Amino acid sequence: MLITIVDGHDTCPYNSNEEKNIERLELAEKKECILKTNFKKIVMVCQGVIDVSLNGYNPQEIGHHKMFYLERGQHLKITSISDSELLIFRFNKVQLCNCFSLDKLFVSPEESSIKNKKDKGLYTLPIARLIYLGFSLLKDCLEQGLSCKYFYRLKTEELLFIIGKIYSMTQLRDFFREGLSTDISFSDQVRENIFKYHTIQELAQAMNYTVSGFEKRFKKVFKTTPHKWLKDKKADKIYYDLTMTDLTMTEITDKYNFNTNNYLITFCKSYFGMTPGKIRKNRGV
């Protein structure tokens, strides 16, 4: 399909070459790339087969006509097993429908059909035909340089609406599980701000809470303390840096405010049962 984009729209406020809500990514065989998520993302494998590793853990093969969800703050390493094509949709908020609150999908970990997130890896859904039919238009628009942010925002909202209508509640619950809680507005705000501040006190103040009020609401929503949750996230990021980057031990020590390399070693042995050197040596295993 040939799309002709006429001149004269330069003054439109939505006409911008900045990063769009939708990105088309082509990967040749054995090509690697890293997806960092400052936003929530849905990744669709339109063609080919890819190998993915979430936050450095458990490589997983995903074939074409599958899609998966990434929560804000996660990191994904992608290695193409064959020539592959991906469509990546990004958004700040998951809004499936004005009449449907995502909070309704939340169930406790004990009730979920997926017990261990790290063992199970990314949950994938087959790309329904209704969704796949829209790929041709999107690919043409991206290839030919259509730069209307409003258009791509509408297509992202359309995708979420269709997903909410054609998949079962169980599928939706498992697909979006990383972003679900009893209070999504609060949990989203925490995830958006968590790494901007060094202490719980700073984060609580930035979100207009007293420390005690913040800790009480946090524990109710995340079913753990802020200190434990932050430690888990810190461990995930350290593991990612050890397995997915070439940062030196000293650079990692400085990045995460350990006083010396010995404190980093102690943290890794306590959390992972291995020294950082051994984690790095075994990367990809």
Secondary structure, DSSP 8 states (H G I E B T S, - for coil): ------S--TT-TTB--S--SEEEEEE-TT-EEEEE-SSEEEEEEEES-EEEEETTEEEEEE-TTEEEEE-TT-EEEEEESSSEEEEEEEESS--SBTTB-GGGG---TTTSS---HHHH---EEE--HHHHTTHHHHHHHHHTT--BHHHHHHHHHHHHHHHHHHS-HHHHHHHTGGG--S-HHHHHHHHHHGGG-SSHHHHHHHTT--HHHHHHHHHHHHSS-HHHHHHHHHHHHHHHHHHH----HHHHHHHTT-SSHHHHHHHHHHHHSS-HHHHHHTTT-
